[in-house]
Amino acid sequence: MTSIPIDPAEVARRLDDLRARIDRVDSVRDLTIVAVTKGFDIDAVSAALQCGITTVGENYAQEMIAKVAALDSETRPEWHFLGRLQRNKVRSLVPAVDVWQSVDRVELIDEIAKRAPGAHVFLQANLSGEPQKGGAPLEEVPSLVDHARSAGLLVEGLMGVGIEGSPEQSRPGFRALVALADSLGLIHRSIGMSDDLEVALQEGSTMIRVGSALFGPRPIR
Ligand SMILES: *Cc1c(COP(=O)(O)O)cnc(C)c1O
């Protein structure tokens, strides 16, 4: 992977632009910005922390573990795991992960409950119909939430990924996810990324996950 240098001043400027975009959407309250640093080096994490961001997301187990180890513990952000997750990676991720956002099946729930009792999780719903994006069909999410709660996990919200390249087409899925979170009594709706955050915020996002809008285009993996 080629590494792209990160200029902290540029990240600060991009964060100002991001905040301006958020401010232009009506009635946004208590929003968490997750800085998604996948594909970038540890200096992206440092730059985000310098700007006052306290929540960082990663998609790949090895990359996340390496970054968590490379940061000194005084500056530790809250680390969210966002990627497709294999059961056999759970154990090695436990010391690194604060919130598991991409939980989408019973075997993962059981493994996380076993390795990290009481862990904070989100259930991921598939909003695009593309299996490679992960997530359970919306109609299976309520029973997964029940299963996770019975297993002793703290279910904090739902997560979903929109349809690439078409924010408006993502709106119905975002809306359905928010309605489901409401009906299940879940506080957090982790929807909205660099390209579709306005639509997600209009539909009731409480947490946006932003990579390229903060750090620029990602290196090809
Ligand atoms: C990569 C990724 C993001 C951030 O994507 P950007 O378009 O760069 O903002 C957010 N959520 C998930 C699950 C991702 O994989």
The ligand as an SDF file (V2000), in Angstrom:
LIG
                    3D

 15 15  0  0  0  0  0  0  0  0999 V2000
  -14.9050    3.4420    4.1500 C   0  0  0  0  0  0  0  0  0  0  0  0
  -16.1010    3.4930    5.0030 C   0  0  0  0  0  0  0  0  0  0  0  0
  -16.6030    4.7170    5.4610 C   0  0  0  0  0  0  0  0  0  0  0  0
  -16.0480    6.0680    5.0550 C   0  0  0  0  0  0  0  0  0  0  0  0
  -16.2150    6.2700    3.6790 O   0  0  0  0  0  0  0  0  0  0  0  0
  -15.9920    7.7200    2.9990 P   0  0  0  0  0  0  0  0  0  0  0  0
  -16.7870    7.6440    1.7690 O   0  0  0  0  0  0  0  0  0  0  0  0
  -14.5300    7.8330    2.7560 O   0  0  0  0  0  0  0  0  0  0  0  0
  -16.4740    8.7390    3.9480 O   0  0  0  0  0  0  0  0  0  0  0  0
  -17.7050    4.6740    6.3110 C   0  0  0  0  0  0  0  0  0  0  0  0
  -18.2690    3.5230    6.6890 N   0  0  0  0  0  0  0  0  0  0  0  0
  -17.8190    2.3250    6.2620 C   0  0  0  0  0  0  0  0  0  0  0  0
  -18.4880    1.0750    6.7210 C   0  0  0  0  0  0  0  0  0  0  0  0
  -16.7280    2.2730    5.3980 C   0  0  0  0  0  0  0  0  0  0  0  0
  -16.2990    1.0960    4.9630 O   0  0  0  0  0  0  0  0  0  0  0  0
  1  2  1  0
  2  3  1  0
  2 14  2  0
  3  4  1  0
  3 10  2  0
  4  5  1  0
  5  6  1  0
  6  7  2  0
  6  8  1  0
  6  9  1  0
 10 11  1  0
 11 12  2  0
 12 13  1  0
 12 14  1  0
 14 15  1  0
M  END
$$$$
